[in-house]
Amino acid sequence: MLFEAYLTDKFVDFLRPFADGEISEIMNDYTKFEEMGKEIEASFFEKSELESVNSMFKNIKSYSYLMRVGNLKFADICRGITHANEAENMVVCFTLLRSMMEHTASQAFIADKIDKFHDDLIVYSSSIEKFNDVVKRHDAVITRIFFGVGKSKLISDVKCYHVNDYREIMRTDYPDEENDYDFLCEFVHPNHDSNR
């Protein structure tokens, strides 16, 4: 289980590169989109459908931006965990570990949407109407991820995804996610474990 490794030196050593800003290149690898975009762009130039292609590229850039923002937040959280660990502040450490799980889940959610966008564009690239529907659908997803808010309507009227939506996607590759997340919640909330 993940929590068995939370505060070991090995785990802190694992986090240090992220805390130092060395973001994983895997998270920033969007070459498959760029290559596919060029192929689609070439076919639509012939059909004079540049507006559709520009909308597609806007979505690709938006998804890339969301991943990069997530990477930067992840690096800040890792930096906080290493500082909390050095200060032996377990309350902050557990709180940030839960935050790290939630942000990792949001990255998994975005990566899942990127894969679906990629697949949908390939399947529907032969029909401009279906292509436009795919682009509009993913534009709505991006808007909801970026501009969505919880109960506060002061900032935006766009409803955000719930963290459980993100966690559900992460659970497909991380079967112990629910147990580990619940364990961290016991320390984050004013429950018995955090009172000890």
Disulfide bonds with the S-S distance in Angstrom:
none
